[in-house]
Structures are given as structure tokens and as C-alpha cells.
Amino acid sequence: SDWYRQDEGTFVTDASINALSGVSQVIVQADDTTTNERVILRNNGTTAALATLVVDGGVVQGGISSAGASYLINTFKKAALAYKVNDVVAAFSGAIVGTDTTATMATPTQLVLGNGVGSGYLNGHIASVSYYQKRLSNTELVALSAQ
């Protein structure tokens, strides 16, 4: 579709979780209805840590997980995932929490909120999801993910 750009982009979310579920809880996912092509922003479901993935051809390309960037139960937190070839960055609560400089890009065909192929439902709330058709700068990611 004209609004989604597969070669680069940025998702910014403001979400909370009600409880840990033991499986990853997706906030936003762009996929091709399979686990082979995905861009995901989620919590890991076990420790509530922010976890992001770019999966291309079934291979994780932009996997970022940060124990220092954890959702608190029933507390809204802002997170951002920016991606383009060899340039994937995650931000959480106003700080860059991880980068991946060796990533190819997924080719998703749909956008899903609160769930995703190969992951669990979000046991929580989404206050907002923003999408930008470019990989925003790290300075913008920090500002947009600040509480």
C-alpha cells in the first residue's frame, strides 16, 4: 500500500501490560501472515523487557532486547523501533536501548495491533501507535519515546 514503506520506517508506541504471560506480547507487528517476514515491537512476556525484531526470509535480522528497558505492570511506556538496511535502532523511555547494523529488510503485507504471527496477544492497553515512512534519527527516537 502507499502508506507503508518496506525498505525503511519507524514505529512509536505508548502501551502498558496488565500481566506477564510467559510469551512475547506484541504491541505492533507488520508481517506477511507468516513468521518469515516481520517487523515487531513487543515485550518479551517473561521479564517485560522491550524486544524488537526484523525478520527477513525467516532469519532474524534486527533483534534487540534490553533487560534495562522493561515495561512496568499497568504503567504506560513509550517505545520506538526504527529500521532500514543495516540500521535498526530501538528506543525506550527516552533512551536508545539497542542497535543492529547488519540487517536486511522484511517485506510485510499487513499491519497487526496487539497480536502477531508467532507471538502472543498483548495483555494490556495501547494508547497510541505512530508510523513514519522513514527511519527517524536517533535524536527523534529519544524525544518521541520520552515519557
C-alpha positions, 0 to 999 in steps of 0.5 A: 500500500502507499502508506507503508514503506518496506525498505525503511520506517519507524514505529512509536508506541505508548502501551502498558501490560496488565500481566506477564504471560510467559510469551512475547506480547506484541504491541505492533507487528507488520508481517506477511501472515507468516513468521518469515517476514516481520517487523515487531515491537513487543515485550518479551512476556517473561521479564517485560523487557522491550524486544524488537525484531526484523525478520527477513526470509525467516532469519532474524535480522534486527533483534534487540532486547534490553533487560534495562528497558522493561515495561512496568505492570499497568504503567504506560511506556513509550517505545520506538523501533526504527529500521532500514538496511543495516540500521535498526535502532530501538528506543525506550523511555527516552533512551536508545536501548539497542542497535543492529547494523547488519540487517536486511529488510522484511517485506510485510503485507499487513499491519497487526495491533496487539497480536502477531504471527508467532507471538502472543496477544498483548495483555494490556492497553495501547494508547497510541501507535505512530508510523513514519515512512522513514527511519527517524534519527536517533535524536527523534527516537529519544524525544518521541519515546520520552515519557 
